[in-house]
Amino acid sequence: MRWFLPALLVVVWLGLGAVGGPYTGKLADVAENDNAAFLPESAEATEVQRLQERFSDQEVIPAVVVAERAGGLTEEDNRYLATRARDLAALDGVVAPPQPRPAPDGAAAQLVVSIRGDGDPAAVVEELRAALEDGTPDGLTVLVAGPAAQIADLSEAFGGIDGLLLLVAASVVAVILIVVYRSPILPIVVLFSAVAALGAASFVVYLLADADVLTLNGQSQGILFILVVGAATDYALLMVSRFREQLRETDDRFVAIGRAWRGTVEPIAASAGTVIAGLLCLLFSDLNSNKGLGPVAAIGIGAALIASLTFLPAVLALLGRTAFWPFRPAHGSAKPEHSGLWGRIAGLVGRRPRVVWIVTTVVLLAGVAFVPQLKASGTAQSDLFLSEVDSAAGQDALSRHFPGGSGAPTVVIARDLQAEEVLTATRVDGVATSSIVDRRGGYVLIQAVLDDAADSEDAQATVARMRDSVHAIAGAEAKVGGQTAIQLDTQQAAARDQQVIIPIVLVVIFLVLALLLRALVAPLVLIATVVLSFGATMGVSALVFNHVLDFPGADPAIPLFGFIFLVALGIDYNIFLMTRVREESLRTDTRTGTLHGLAVTGGVITSAGVVLAATFAALSVIPVLFLAQIAFIVAFGVLLDTVVVRSLLVPALTVDIGPKIWWPARLSRQPRVGNRSQSQASDSG
């Protein structure tokens, strides 16, 4: 059985990889990148979408073709636009023939192309762009903007997730593992474990998304890839480190892997459980996109956990010391922990614990001081991209020659009896024109073109004023929707989510830590340090985003996502440290146990932090503002947490507080009886 069970587990995982692996590349087929699909059922813009079904059986998404010439449009330009309008009407998915509409200044014209929303708008936009390239007059600039074009550009931006992102993340992890292990074999084993976990997670997520059980979008897909690779590698580092320790204690590889598994199963399972619990708190979100991310990422962490506790130890058992070639740990060889860097850091913490934790706290508070500079009130949709895209350039061109909201009008639906009163109420500051479009079944549909670009903050302010105005009409039951209203409702829901979800996450993590450490003081200390680290990270991020990277702002969901990832993942490293500290304190005392736990876990936990930071940094290869900001926040925050918080602040506080940190439990010192205590220590390790 020593050989059969590990071999069987390896074969089973190879089979799972063969089945699930192809689904990693299929996730984009079931991903939705339309902002409207992410709104809560109760949002006003969602209600307007439902009411619009009274006026049309088809949902349409507009694409706006804008043609611009600096010296004014020529007769050749006008003939070209008329011809292309007829060609575009023949495209599959286009609902009605578009009509060219010249700008008042004569330097541009637009065609609003209505695309069927229940099809594939991104594919239709690509066909539309290809058709426009044919015979374009010299000097005429033709671009496609509007909501449908933004969907197409997002789809193209996320198109690299299943290839480029995974390749970059895996390459970075491989380099780090080679440096850490100085072995060509272990990196392959660890990466295969991560890839196998990703294949299993992708298979489950694909089936659930395809059955409409959960919502998947490009952002969730990218985060899934990064989380699985990063978490699986972190768990592997902990398992491999314990295995190497035990190979110095015994010459039997199977005994060594058994001890390593028993010594790491609790912290790895607790770590994964904490992250899963934190992610599932996103189910309390009003936004469907957040609700979808919670279970998607939780499935990924669960797959990483299972692979790390089954496939990885099975391969290590079969390979034994060969896994560490050419630097194989010999039975009885010296333990290097206390003679290296981490031994010296432990010595510093032991000599001046109070000075260490006070200085590190002051440094972190300095970072927290810059949190008010974080601009997380939202950005224009055109600012979502970090590279030049047609939809953003086209929107700029539209704004130069037409009212900014052209092509994406705001929609107002009300009772027909108050139609004229509601129409008058829509004409608030910021509205260029408004008119009644249709009357049907006792309701009226009004469209308003805004002065500002539909995806701008000024346009959102106009929609807010319009809502206040039309809502004041008694009995009209007026509701305001459309592209700008969707973005406004999304941002308001994100702000509400922060107030609701962050306290829930803190309570859940406290309960997990209290059960794991059998204490109440230690969980409070650990949560306080991680929250302090999160605050410092957001402050530094504000400085970098505003003054170094010159970002236009941030999505309101950025603080919530940063909190979820940094607090859950930051607690991970504290779990890795404090479970070992508690284990050592049971055999000695709190001070000795803390310093020994810091010395023996310092290298592996820091390596795990570097791996996770590097994998999240890989998100920056996707040219989307949200992902670039999440990449920096998590990468910097994880490094800050592993290098400062877990290495200095937490152990210094633990030493200074002493045995009271385990209150209300009391850790009794176990007697040491000759060599028997050493054997017991090895078994528990």
WOVEN-V930925 format. One record per residue. N is the residue number from 1. RES is the residue in one small letter. PSI is psi in whole degrees, -180 to 180 (NA if undefined). BURIAL is I if it has 9 or more other ideal C-beta (glycine too) atoms within 8 Angstrom, else O. Layout:
n=N res=RES psi=PSI burial=BURIAL
n=N res=RES psi=PSI burial=BURIAL
This chain:
n=1 res=m psi=-28 burial=O
n=2 res=r psi=-38 burial=O
n=3 res=w psi=-36 burial=O
n=4 res=f psi=-47 burial=O
n=5 res=l psi=-49 burial=I
n=6 res=p psi=-41 burial=I
n=7 res=a psi=-40 burial=I
n=8 res=l psi=-43 burial=O
n=9 res=l psi=-40 burial=I
n=10 res=v psi=-44 burial=I
n=11 res=v psi=-44 burial=O
n=12 res=v psi=-44 burial=O
n=13 res=w psi=-33 burial=I
n=14 res=l psi=-39 burial=I
n=15 res=g psi=-43 burial=O
n=16 res=l psi=-39 burial=I
n=17 res=g psi=-40 burial=I
n=18 res=a psi=-37 burial=O
n=19 res=v psi=-48 burial=I
n=20 res=g psi=-27 burial=I
n=21 res=g psi=-48 burial=I
n=22 res=p psi=-25 burial=O
n=23 res=y psi=-15 burial=I
n=24 res=t psi=-37 burial=I
n=25 res=g psi=-6 burial=O
n=26 res=k psi=-7 burial=I
n=27 res=l psi=-33 burial=I
n=28 res=a psi=-24 burial=I
n=29 res=d psi=-24 burial=O
n=30 res=v psi=11 burial=I
n=31 res=a psi=143 burial=I
n=32 res=e psi=130 burial=O
n=33 res=n psi=21 burial=I
n=34 res=d psi=121 burial=I
n=35 res=n psi=-33 burial=I
n=36 res=a psi=-31 burial=I
n=37 res=a psi=-13 burial=O
n=38 res=f psi=-9 burial=I
n=39 res=l psi=152 burial=I
n=40 res=p psi=157 burial=I
n=41 res=e psi=-30 burial=O
n=42 res=s psi=-7 burial=O
n=43 res=a psi=145 burial=I
n=44 res=e psi=-39 burial=I
n=45 res=a psi=-33 burial=I
n=46 res=t psi=-41 burial=I
n=47 res=e psi=-38 burial=I
n=48 res=v psi=-40 burial=I
n=49 res=q psi=-42 burial=I
n=50 res=r psi=-42 burial=O
n=51 res=l psi=-30 burial=I
n=52 res=q psi=-21 burial=I
n=53 res=e psi=-20 burial=I
n=54 res=r psi=-25 burial=O
n=55 res=f psi=-19 burial=O
n=56 res=s psi=140 burial=O
n=57 res=d psi=-15 burial=O
n=58 res=q psi=136 burial=O
n=59 res=e psi=130 burial=I
n=60 res=v psi=146 burial=I
n=61 res=i psi=123 burial=I
n=62 res=p psi=143 burial=I
n=63 res=a psi=138 burial=I
n=64 res=v psi=116 burial=I
n=65 res=v psi=125 burial=I
n=66 res=v psi=127 burial=I
n=67 res=a psi=132 burial=I
n=68 res=e psi=137 burial=I
n=69 res=r psi=130 burial=I
n=70 res=a psi=-40 burial=O
n=71 res=g psi=7 burial=O
n=72 res=g psi=147 burial=O
n=73 res=l psi=142 burial=I
n=74 res=t psi=172 burial=O
n=75 res=e psi=-37 burial=O
n=76 res=e psi=-40 burial=O
n=77 res=d psi=-45 burial=I
n=78 res=n psi=-40 burial=I
n=79 res=r psi=-41 burial=O
n=80 res=y psi=-45 burial=I
n=81 res=l psi=-40 burial=I
n=82 res=a psi=-42 burial=I
n=83 res=t psi=-45 burial=I
n=84 res=r psi=-32 burial=I
n=85 res=a psi=-42 burial=I
n=86 res=r psi=-39 burial=I
n=87 res=d psi=-41 burial=I
n=88 res=l psi=-34 burial=I
n=89 res=a psi=-25 burial=I
n=90 res=a psi=-8 burial=O
n=91 res=l psi=141 burial=I
n=92 res=d psi=127 burial=O
n=93 res=g psi=-13 burial=I
n=94 res=v psi=128 burial=I
n=95 res=v psi=-46 burial=O
n=96 res=a psi=154 burial=O
n=97 res=p psi=128 burial=O
n=98 res=p psi=149 burial=I
n=99 res=q psi=128 burial=O
n=100 res=p psi=138 burial=I
n=101 res=r psi=112 burial=O
n=102 res=p psi=153 burial=O
n=103 res=a psi=152 burial=I
n=104 res=p psi=-30 burial=O
n=105 res=d psi=-3 burial=O
n=106 res=g psi=2 burial=O
n=107 res=a psi=1 burial=I
n=108 res=a psi=166 burial=I
n=109 res=a psi=157 burial=I
n=110 res=q psi=152 burial=I
n=111 res=l psi=120 burial=I
n=112 res=v psi=115 burial=I
n=113 res=v psi=116 burial=I
n=114 res=s psi=120 burial=I
n=115 res=i psi=136 burial=I
n=116 res=r psi=125 burial=I
n=117 res=g psi=-21 burial=I
n=118 res=d psi=3 burial=O
n=119 res=g psi=-135 burial=I
n=120 res=d psi=87 burial=O
n=121 res=p psi=-36 burial=I
n=122 res=a psi=-42 burial=I
n=123 res=a psi=-39 burial=I
n=124 res=v psi=-41 burial=I
n=125 res=v psi=-40 burial=I
n=126 res=e psi=-41 burial=I
n=127 res=e psi=-39 burial=I
n=128 res=l psi=-46 burial=I
n=129 res=r psi=-39 burial=I
n=130 res=a psi=-40 burial=O
n=131 res=a psi=-34 burial=I
n=132 res=l psi=-21 burial=I
n=133 res=e psi=-18 burial=O
n=134 res=d psi=114 burial=O
n=135 res=g psi=24 burial=O
n=136 res=t psi=126 burial=I
n=137 res=p psi=145 burial=I
n=138 res=d psi=134 burial=O
n=139 res=g psi=-9 burial=O
n=140 res=l psi=125 burial=I
n=141 res=t psi=125 burial=O
n=142 res=v psi=123 burial=I
n=143 res=l psi=158 burial=I
n=144 res=v psi=121 burial=I
n=145 res=a psi=-166 burial=I
n=146 res=g psi=172 burial=I
n=147 res=p psi=-42 burial=I
n=148 res=a psi=-38 burial=I
n=149 res=a psi=-36 burial=I
n=150 res=q psi=-40 burial=I
n=151 res=i psi=-43 burial=I
n=152 res=a psi=-44 burial=I
n=153 res=d psi=-36 burial=I
n=154 res=l psi=-43 burial=I
n=155 res=s psi=-40 burial=I
n=156 res=e psi=-40 burial=I
n=157 res=a psi=-40 burial=I
n=158 res=f psi=-3 burial=I
n=159 res=g psi=-21 burial=O
n=160 res=g psi=1 burial=I
n=161 res=i psi=-47 burial=I
n=162 res=d psi=-4 burial=I
n=163 res=g psi=-71 burial=O
n=164 res=l psi=-47 burial=I
n=165 res=l psi=-46 burial=I
n=166 res=l psi=-39 burial=I
n=167 res=l psi=-46 burial=O
n=168 res=v psi=-47 burial=I
n=169 res=a psi=-46 burial=I
n=170 res=a psi=-39 burial=I
n=171 res=s psi=-44 burial=O
n=172 res=v psi=-45 burial=I
n=173 res=v psi=-41 burial=I
n=174 res=a psi=-44 burial=I
n=175 res=v psi=-46 burial=O
n=176 res=i psi=-43 burial=I
n=177 res=l psi=-38 burial=I
n=178 res=i psi=-41 burial=I
n=179 res=v psi=-42 burial=O
n=180 res=v psi=-48 burial=O
n=181 res=y psi=-21 burial=I
n=182 res=r psi=40 burial=O
n=183 res=s psi=139 burial=I
n=184 res=p psi=-14 burial=O
n=185 res=i psi=-49 burial=I
n=186 res=l psi=-43 burial=I
n=187 res=p psi=-38 burial=I
n=188 res=i psi=-43 burial=O
n=189 res=v psi=-47 burial=I
n=190 res=v psi=-44 burial=I
n=191 res=l psi=-37 burial=I
n=192 res=f psi=-37 burial=I
n=193 res=s psi=-43 burial=I
n=194 res=a psi=-43 burial=I
n=195 res=v psi=-39 burial=I
n=196 res=a psi=-42 burial=I
n=197 res=a psi=-40 burial=I
n=198 res=l psi=-40 burial=I
n=199 res=g psi=-44 burial=I
n=200 res=a psi=-43 burial=I
n=201 res=a psi=-42 burial=I
n=202 res=s psi=-39 burial=I
n=203 res=f psi=-47 burial=I
n=204 res=v psi=-46 burial=I
n=205 res=v psi=-42 burial=I
n=206 res=y psi=-48 burial=I
n=207 res=l psi=-42 burial=O
n=208 res=l psi=-39 burial=I
n=209 res=a psi=-39 burial=I
n=210 res=d psi=-31 burial=O
n=211 res=a psi=8 burial=O
n=212 res=d psi=27 burial=O
n=213 res=v psi=-34 burial=O
n=214 res=l psi=162 burial=I
n=215 res=t psi=129 burial=I
n=216 res=l psi=134 burial=I
n=217 res=n psi=178 burial=I
n=218 res=g psi=-38 burial=I
n=219 res=q psi=-46 burial=I
n=220 res=s psi=-38 burial=I
n=221 res=q psi=-46 burial=I
n=222 res=g psi=-43 burial=I
n=223 res=i psi=-37 burial=I
n=224 res=l psi=-49 burial=I
n=225 res=f psi=-48 burial=I
n=226 res=i psi=-44 burial=I
n=227 res=l psi=-45 burial=I
n=228 res=v psi=-48 burial=I
n=229 res=v psi=-46 burial=I
n=230 res=g psi=-47 burial=I
n=231 res=a psi=-45 burial=I
n=232 res=a psi=-39 burial=I
n=233 res=t psi=-40 burial=I
n=234 res=d psi=-48 burial=I
n=235 res=y psi=-37 burial=I
n=236 res=a psi=-40 burial=I
n=237 res=l psi=-41 burial=I
n=238 res=l psi=-45 burial=I
n=239 res=m psi=-45 burial=I
n=240 res=v psi=-39 burial=I
n=241 res=s psi=-46 burial=I
n=242 res=r psi=-37 burial=I
n=243 res=f psi=-43 burial=I
n=244 res=r psi=-40 burial=I
n=245 res=e psi=-46 burial=I
n=246 res=q psi=-27 burial=I
n=247 res=l psi=-21 burial=I
n=248 res=r psi=-18 burial=I
n=249 res=e psi=-24 burial=I
n=250 res=t psi=154 burial=I
n=251 res=d psi=3 burial=O
n=252 res=d psi=113 burial=O
n=253 res=r psi=-34 burial=I
n=254 res=f psi=-37 burial=O
n=255 res=v psi=-43 burial=I
n=256 res=a psi=-45 burial=I
n=257 res=i psi=-32 burial=I
n=258 res=g psi=-45 burial=O
n=259 res=r psi=-41 burial=I
n=260 res=a psi=-41 burial=I
n=261 res=w psi=-45 burial=I
n=262 res=r psi=-33 burial=I
n=263 res=g psi=-20 burial=I
n=264 res=t psi=-14 burial=I
n=265 res=v psi=-39 burial=I
n=266 res=e psi=-52 burial=O
n=267 res=p psi=-37 burial=I
n=268 res=i psi=-46 burial=I
n=269 res=a psi=-41 burial=I
n=270 res=a psi=-40 burial=I
n=271 res=s psi=-50 burial=I
n=272 res=a psi=-41 burial=I
n=273 res=g psi=-38 burial=I
n=274 res=t psi=-46 burial=I
n=275 res=v psi=-43 burial=I
n=276 res=i psi=-45 burial=I
n=277 res=a psi=-42 burial=I
n=278 res=g psi=-41 burial=I
n=279 res=l psi=-39 burial=I
n=280 res=l psi=-16 burial=I
n=281 res=c psi=-19 burial=I
n=282 res=l psi=-14 burial=I
n=283 res=l psi=-18 burial=O
n=284 res=f psi=-1 burial=O
n=285 res=s psi=150 burial=I
n=286 res=d psi=-24 burial=I
n=287 res=l psi=129 burial=I
n=288 res=n psi=-30 burial=I
n=289 res=s psi=-41 burial=I
n=290 res=n psi=-41 burial=I
n=291 res=k psi=-37 burial=I
n=292 res=g psi=-40 burial=I
n=293 res=l psi=-40 burial=I
n=294 res=g psi=-62 burial=I
n=295 res=p psi=-32 burial=I
n=296 res=v psi=-51 burial=I
n=297 res=a psi=-35 burial=I
n=298 res=a psi=-39 burial=I
n=299 res=i psi=-41 burial=I
n=300 res=g psi=-45 burial=I
n=301 res=i psi=-40 burial=I
n=302 res=g psi=-41 burial=I
n=303 res=a psi=-41 burial=I
n=304 res=a psi=-40 burial=I
n=305 res=l psi=-49 burial=I
n=306 res=i psi=-43 burial=I
n=307 res=a psi=-39 burial=I
n=308 res=s psi=-24 burial=I
n=309 res=l psi=-3 burial=I
n=310 res=t psi=-65 burial=I
n=311 res=f psi=-51 burial=I
n=312 res=l psi=-51 burial=I
n=313 res=p psi=-30 burial=I
n=314 res=a psi=-44 burial=I
n=315 res=v psi=-41 burial=I
n=316 res=l psi=-37 burial=I
n=317 res=a psi=-40 burial=I
n=318 res=l psi=-37 burial=I
n=319 res=l psi=-36 burial=I
n=320 res=g psi=-138 burial=I
n=321 res=r psi=-19 burial=I
n=322 res=t psi=-28 burial=O
n=323 res=a psi=-28 burial=I
n=324 res=f psi=6 burial=I
n=325 res=w psi=137 burial=I
n=326 res=p psi=2 burial=O
n=327 res=f psi=73 burial=O
n=328 res=r psi=132 burial=O
n=329 res=p psi=120 burial=I
n=330 res=a psi=148 burial=O
n=331 res=h psi=125 burial=O
n=332 res=g psi=1 burial=O
n=333 res=s psi=160 burial=O
n=334 res=a psi=148 burial=O
n=335 res=k psi=126 burial=O
n=336 res=p psi=-3 burial=O
n=337 res=e psi=-49 burial=I
n=338 res=h psi=-9 burial=I
n=339 res=s psi=-6 burial=O
n=340 res=g psi=-158 burial=I
n=341 res=l psi=-45 burial=O
n=342 res=w psi=-25 burial=I
n=343 res=g psi=-40 burial=I
n=344 res=r psi=-38 burial=O
n=345 res=i psi=-41 burial=I
n=346 res=a psi=-39 burial=I
n=347 res=g psi=-41 burial=I
n=348 res=l psi=-46 burial=I
n=349 res=v psi=-41 burial=I
n=350 res=g psi=-36 burial=I
n=351 res=r psi=-42 burial=O
n=352 res=r psi=61 burial=O
n=353 res=p psi=-42 burial=I
n=354 res=r psi=-42 burial=O
n=355 res=v psi=-41 burial=O
n=356 res=v psi=-48 burial=I
n=357 res=w psi=-30 burial=I
n=358 res=i psi=-46 burial=O
n=359 res=v psi=-46 burial=O
n=360 res=t psi=-37 burial=I
n=361 res=t psi=-43 burial=I
n=362 res=v psi=-42 burial=O
n=363 res=v psi=-43 burial=I
n=364 res=l psi=-40 burial=I
n=365 res=l psi=-31 burial=I
n=366 res=a psi=-39 burial=O
n=367 res=g psi=-40 burial=I
n=368 res=v psi=-32 burial=I
n=369 res=a psi=-22 burial=O
n=370 res=f psi=3 burial=I
n=371 res=v psi=-40 burial=I
n=372 res=p psi=-17 burial=O
n=373 res=q psi=-8 burial=I
n=374 res=l psi=121 burial=I
n=375 res=k psi=91 burial=I
n=376 res=a psi=41 burial=I
n=377 res=s psi=2 burial=O
n=378 res=g psi=161 burial=I
n=379 res=t psi=164 burial=I
n=380 res=a psi=149 burial=I
n=381 res=q psi=-32 burial=I
n=382 res=s psi=-19 burial=I
n=383 res=d psi=0 burial=I
n=384 res=l psi=-28 burial=I
n=385 res=f psi=142 burial=I
n=386 res=l psi=-6 burial=O
n=387 res=s psi=166 burial=O
n=388 res=e psi=126 burial=O
n=389 res=v psi=154 burial=I
n=390 res=d psi=-41 burial=I
n=391 res=s psi=-39 burial=I
n=392 res=a psi=-46 burial=I
n=393 res=a psi=-38 burial=I
n=394 res=g psi=-38 burial=I
n=395 res=q psi=-38 burial=I
n=396 res=d psi=-42 burial=I
n=397 res=a psi=-42 burial=I
n=398 res=l psi=-43 burial=I
n=399 res=s psi=-25 burial=I
n=400 res=r psi=-24 burial=O
n=401 res=h psi=-18 burial=I
n=402 res=f psi=166 burial=I
n=403 res=p psi=139 burial=I
n=404 res=g psi=-29 burial=I
n=405 res=g psi=7 burial=I
n=406 res=s psi=135 burial=I
n=407 res=g psi=-19 burial=I
n=408 res=a psi=67 burial=I
n=409 res=p psi=153 burial=I
n=410 res=t psi=139 burial=I
n=411 res=v psi=131 burial=I
n=412 res=v psi=129 burial=I
n=413 res=i psi=131 burial=I
n=414 res=a psi=174 burial=I
n=415 res=r psi=139 burial=I
n=416 res=d psi=-29 burial=I
n=417 res=l psi=-30 burial=O
n=418 res=q psi=26 burial=I
n=419 res=a psi=-50 burial=I
n=420 res=e psi=-38 burial=O
n=421 res=e psi=-41 burial=I
n=422 res=v psi=-40 burial=I
n=423 res=l psi=-44 burial=I
n=424 res=t psi=-39 burial=O
n=425 res=a psi=-22 burial=I
n=426 res=t psi=-17 burial=I
n=427 res=r psi=65 burial=O
n=428 res=v psi=174 burial=I
n=429 res=d psi=133 burial=O
n=430 res=g psi=-5 burial=I
n=431 res=v psi=123 burial=I
n=432 res=a psi=-53 burial=O
n=433 res=t psi=154 burial=O
n=434 res=s psi=144 burial=I
n=435 res=s psi=157 burial=O
n=436 res=i psi=128 burial=I
n=437 res=v psi=-38 burial=O
n=438 res=d psi=152 burial=O
n=439 res=r psi=132 burial=O
n=440 res=r psi=133 burial=O
n=441 res=g psi=34 burial=O
n=442 res=g psi=5 burial=O
n=443 res=y psi=156 burial=I
n=444 res=v psi=142 burial=I
n=445 res=l psi=122 burial=I
n=446 res=i psi=137 burial=I
n=447 res=q psi=135 burial=I
n=448 res=a psi=128 burial=I
n=449 res=v psi=126 burial=I
n=450 res=l psi=154 burial=I
n=451 res=d psi=-37 burial=I
n=452 res=d psi=160 burial=I
n=453 res=a psi=139 burial=I
n=454 res=a psi=-25 burial=I
n=455 res=d psi=14 burial=I
n=456 res=s psi=162 burial=I
n=457 res=e psi=-34 burial=I
n=458 res=d psi=-39 burial=I
n=459 res=a psi=-39 burial=I
n=460 res=q psi=-40 burial=I
n=461 res=a psi=-37 burial=I
n=462 res=t psi=-43 burial=I
n=463 res=v psi=-39 burial=I
n=464 res=a psi=-42 burial=I
n=465 res=r psi=-40 burial=I
n=466 res=m psi=-41 burial=I
n=467 res=r psi=-45 burial=I
n=468 res=d psi=-39 burial=O
n=469 res=s psi=-48 burial=I
n=470 res=v psi=-29 burial=I
n=471 res=h psi=-23 burial=O
n=472 res=a psi=-9 burial=O
n=473 res=i psi=112 burial=I
n=474 res=a psi=133 burial=O
n=475 res=g psi=-6 burial=O
n=476 res=a psi=-25 burial=I
n=477 res=e psi=39 burial=O
n=478 res=a psi=138 burial=I
n=479 res=k psi=143 burial=I
n=480 res=v psi=126 burial=I
n=481 res=g psi=-158 burial=I
n=482 res=g psi=-180 burial=I
n=483 res=q psi=-46 burial=I
n=484 res=t psi=-40 burial=I
n=485 res=a psi=-36 burial=I
n=486 res=i psi=-46 burial=I
n=487 res=q psi=-40 burial=I
n=488 res=l psi=-46 burial=I
n=489 res=d psi=-35 burial=I
n=490 res=t psi=-44 burial=I
n=491 res=q psi=-38 burial=I
n=492 res=q psi=-39 burial=O
n=493 res=a psi=-37 burial=I
n=494 res=a psi=-40 burial=I
n=495 res=a psi=-39 burial=I
n=496 res=r psi=-38 burial=I
n=497 res=d psi=-39 burial=I
n=498 res=q psi=-44 burial=I
n=499 res=q psi=-30 burial=O
n=500 res=v psi=-46 burial=I
n=501 res=i psi=-38 burial=I
n=502 res=i psi=-47 burial=I
n=503 res=p psi=-37 burial=O
n=504 res=i psi=-43 burial=I
n=505 res=v psi=-44 burial=I
n=506 res=l psi=-41 burial=I
n=507 res=v psi=-44 burial=O
n=508 res=v psi=-46 burial=I
n=509 res=i psi=-38 burial=I
n=510 res=f psi=-44 burial=I
n=511 res=l psi=-42 burial=O
n=512 res=v psi=-45 burial=I
n=513 res=l psi=-39 burial=I
n=514 res=a psi=-41 burial=I
n=515 res=l psi=-39 burial=O
n=516 res=l psi=-46 burial=I
n=517 res=l psi=-5 burial=I
n=518 res=r psi=42 burial=O
n=519 res=a psi=165 burial=I
n=520 res=l psi=-34 burial=O
n=521 res=v psi=-48 burial=I
n=522 res=a psi=-46 burial=I
n=523 res=p psi=-39 burial=I
n=524 res=l psi=-41 burial=I
n=525 res=v psi=-46 burial=I
n=526 res=l psi=-44 burial=I
n=527 res=i psi=-41 burial=I
n=528 res=a psi=-40 burial=O
n=529 res=t psi=-38 burial=I
n=530 res=v psi=-40 burial=I
n=531 res=v psi=-40 burial=I
n=532 res=l psi=-42 burial=I
n=533 res=s psi=-41 burial=I
n=534 res=f psi=-45 burial=I
n=535 res=g psi=-44 burial=I
n=536 res=a psi=-40 burial=I
n=537 res=t psi=-44 burial=I
n=538 res=m psi=-35 burial=I
n=539 res=g psi=-46 burial=I
n=540 res=v psi=-39 burial=I
n=541 res=s psi=-40 burial=I
n=542 res=a psi=-43 burial=I
n=543 res=l psi=-45 burial=I
n=544 res=v psi=-44 burial=I
n=545 res=f psi=-40 burial=I
n=546 res=n psi=-40 burial=I
n=547 res=h psi=-14 burial=O
n=548 res=v psi=-54 burial=O
n=549 res=l psi=-13 burial=O
n=550 res=d psi=46 burial=O
n=551 res=f psi=149 burial=I
n=552 res=p psi=-13 burial=O
n=553 res=g psi=-161 burial=I
n=554 res=a psi=154 burial=I
n=555 res=d psi=144 burial=I
n=556 res=p psi=-19 burial=I
n=557 res=a psi=-11 burial=I
n=558 res=i psi=-49 burial=I
n=559 res=p psi=-39 burial=I
n=560 res=l psi=-47 burial=I
n=561 res=f psi=-42 burial=I
n=562 res=g psi=-42 burial=I
n=563 res=f psi=-48 burial=I
n=564 res=i psi=-49 burial=I
n=565 res=f psi=-45 burial=I
n=566 res=l psi=-41 burial=I
n=567 res=v psi=-46 burial=I
n=568 res=a psi=-46 burial=I
n=569 res=l psi=-34 burial=I
n=570 res=g psi=-39 burial=I
n=571 res=i psi=-31 burial=I
n=572 res=d psi=-53 burial=I
n=573 res=y psi=-32 burial=I
n=574 res=n psi=-34 burial=I
n=575 res=i psi=-47 burial=I
n=576 res=f psi=-43 burial=I
n=577 res=l psi=-51 burial=I
n=578 res=m psi=-28 burial=I
n=579 res=t psi=-37 burial=I
n=580 res=r psi=-39 burial=I
n=581 res=v psi=-44 burial=I
n=582 res=r psi=-42 burial=I
n=583 res=e psi=-46 burial=I
n=584 res=e psi=-35 burial=I
n=585 res=s psi=-29 burial=I
n=586 res=l psi=-28 burial=I
n=587 res=r psi=-24 burial=I
n=588 res=t psi=-103 burial=O
n=589 res=d psi=172 burial=O
n=590 res=t psi=-44 burial=I
n=591 res=r psi=-51 burial=I
n=592 res=t psi=-42 burial=I
n=593 res=g psi=-38 burial=I
n=594 res=t psi=-46 burial=I
n=595 res=l psi=-40 burial=I
n=596 res=h psi=-42 burial=I
n=597 res=g psi=-40 burial=I
n=598 res=l psi=-42 burial=I
n=599 res=a psi=-43 burial=I
n=600 res=v psi=-23 burial=I
n=601 res=t psi=-11 burial=I
n=602 res=g psi=-49 burial=I
n=603 res=g psi=-46 burial=I
n=604 res=v psi=-39 burial=I
n=605 res=i psi=-40 burial=I
n=606 res=t psi=-40 burial=I
n=607 res=s psi=-41 burial=I
n=608 res=a psi=-41 burial=I
n=609 res=g psi=-41 burial=I
n=610 res=v psi=-41 burial=I
n=611 res=v psi=-48 burial=I
n=612 res=l psi=-40 burial=I
n=613 res=a psi=-42 burial=I
n=614 res=a psi=-39 burial=I
n=615 res=t psi=-41 burial=I
n=616 res=f psi=-35 burial=I
n=617 res=a psi=-27 burial=I
n=618 res=a psi=-21 burial=I
n=619 res=l psi=-23 burial=I
n=620 res=s psi=-10 burial=I
n=621 res=v psi=-16 burial=I
n=622 res=i psi=119 burial=I
n=623 res=p psi=58 burial=O
n=624 res=v psi=131 burial=I
n=625 res=l psi=-46 burial=I
n=626 res=f psi=-47 burial=I
n=627 res=l psi=-36 burial=I
n=628 res=a psi=-39 burial=I
n=629 res=q psi=-42 burial=I
n=630 res=i psi=-40 burial=I
n=631 res=a psi=-48 burial=I
n=632 res=f psi=-46 burial=I
n=633 res=i psi=-49 burial=I
n=634 res=v psi=-43 burial=I
n=635 res=a psi=-50 burial=I
n=636 res=f psi=-44 burial=I
n=637 res=g psi=-41 burial=I
n=638 res=v psi=-43 burial=I
n=639 res=l psi=-43 burial=I
n=640 res=l psi=-41 burial=I
n=641 res=d psi=-44 burial=I
n=642 res=t psi=-38 burial=I
n=643 res=v psi=-38 burial=I
n=644 res=v psi=-56 burial=I
n=645 res=v psi=-55 burial=I
n=646 res=r psi=-29 burial=I
n=647 res=s psi=-30 burial=I
n=648 res=l psi=-56 burial=I
n=649 res=l psi=-52 burial=I
n=650 res=v psi=-51 burial=I
n=651 res=p psi=-36 burial=I
n=652 res=a psi=-44 burial=I
n=653 res=l psi=-40 burial=I
n=654 res=t psi=-45 burial=I
n=655 res=v psi=-43 burial=I
n=656 res=d psi=-40 burial=I
n=657 res=i psi=-37 burial=I
n=658 res=g psi=-154 burial=O
n=659 res=p psi=-22 burial=O
n=660 res=k psi=-17 burial=O
n=661 res=i psi=-21 burial=I
n=662 res=w psi=4 burial=I
n=663 res=w psi=140 burial=O
n=664 res=p psi=-1 burial=O
n=665 res=a psi=158 burial=O
n=666 res=r psi=117 burial=O
n=667 res=l psi=117 burial=I
n=668 res=s psi=138 burial=O
n=669 res=r psi=129 burial=O
n=670 res=q psi=143 burial=O
n=671 res=p psi=146 burial=O
n=672 res=r psi=122 burial=O
n=673 res=v psi=94 burial=O
n=674 res=g psi=-140 burial=O
n=675 res=n psi=-13 burial=O
n=676 res=r psi=-38 burial=O
n=677 res=s psi=-34 burial=I
n=678 res=q psi=-39 burial=O
n=679 res=s psi=-42 burial=O
n=680 res=q psi=-40 burial=I
n=681 res=a psi=-41 burial=I
n=682 res=s psi=-41 burial=I
n=683 res=d psi=-42 burial=O
n=684 res=s psi=-22 burial=O
n=685 res=g psi=NA burial=I
